[in-house]
Amino acid sequence: MAKFIFRVFLAVILLYLSDRVNGKAKFKDVEEKLKQLNKPAVKIIQSEDGDIIDCVEIYKQPAFDHPALRNHVIQMKPSFDLKEVKINSKNESSKLTVFQTWQKSGSCPEGTVSIRRIRREDLLRANSVQQFGRKPQEVVLKSNTTIEHKDGQSPFFNNTKFTMPTVVNRSAATLVTVGYNYIGAKADIHVWTPNVESEDEFTTAQIWLKAGPGDNFESLESGWMVNPQLYGDKKTRFFAHWTKDSYKTTGCFDLHCSGFVQTSSKVAFGGALEPVSTEFGQQYYINVDIFMDPNTNNWWLKIKEDLIIGYWPASTLLFYLNHSSTLVEWGGQVYSSNVKKKPHTKTGMGSGQFASGLRGNACYMDNIAIVDFSMQLKYPQWVGTWADEQYCYTALNYQKGYGTLPVFYFGGPGQNFNCP
């Protein structure tokens, strides 16, 4: 026992003296980053799943570390009522997700925001302290991939065939609309827990709103994700992300950098979602809405029908999205260094089943809608489906009958007989 205690003590001493931890991060940098990310809490909630939720005073949240937001006055709610814009009703056989596990263990008081605590081991899993909480930069080839329309033809927007860049470290299957100025998008995203093969891979089901040039675009994103390197497990978790330079040097997941202004004490980014959908069983979903307030240009994030989480202050953080989005995507994405090559990753997208499996087998999004400057919530006039690797992950915009809106199915298992 004494020898064991001595070895532990020696390991701690060596950790302090070592220039690097696990060959990745300097110990001093880790401690400084933890101090920067984890703000003083007025209340601490210990979740049954191991997460710790800090209830932080609203004006002490990470957003105010950003130089442009030091004197920012929080807008507590949008200047217009998001509940006034509605689309078709939800299928009765689907139920709203029983939200986040930590909520069983308590709640944060008024005047605070709920923030999932970052631990030392979270930082040690990252490739570097500086890279923690950020999406890896896209590796783009010069050639492009053409989006296929639901009828199998390439869509034309303003008489131009639309193409997407080929990104070698990501594989996506999405529904996309372009050609207008969008100030909002929404969907009911059904929740699954697909397989993730390696710790440094992740899979998402999400909405993207983008603007700007293809090699330096701005993007606001939200949905669910399985990301063991970021969160330390393979649970399905709620996330948000932003960037103003195509993931090169700006932006992050959740509140891992300053930028997003949280106003809600009821939701924690990175919190685990439960229950999840099961094959041919009950289907659960989260409602994700991203809307720009035309009076302030703040981009609001809403989950569930009436739960507003907060906003990205576009006027101080963004340039192109300070006016509108010009491209919206719904769907899934797998990040891996083993996509678009052999052997292919076994990380799944959506439910881990192909889109052709339809309801009960494949992951899907319904109640899809956009908002333009008419301030009306409506199904996009033009949409196209896009799959980077159609033998690994597929996309299908399926319309059951006349007078019904299409339902977008997406996903796949990754490596299989046709995707070796």
Protein Blocks (a to p, Z undefined) as FASTA:
>chain_A
ZZmmmmmmmmmmmmmmpmbehhlacfklmmmmmmmmmccdfbdcddfkopacddddfklc
fklmpmklmmpccdfbdfbdfklpccddddfkbccdehjfklmnoccdehiacdddddfk
lmmmpmbfklgopacdddddfbdcddddfkopacdeehiacdddddfkbccdddddehia
cfbdcddddddddddfbfkbccdddddddedjfklcccddddddddfklnopacdcdddd
ddfegolmggcehjlbghiacfbfkbcehiacdddddehiacddddddddddfklopacd
dedjklcfbdcdfklmpmklmmbccbdceddddddfkghiacddfbdehjlpafkloghk
accdehiacddfkopacddfbdcdddfblmlbccddddfbghiacdddeddehjafklZZ
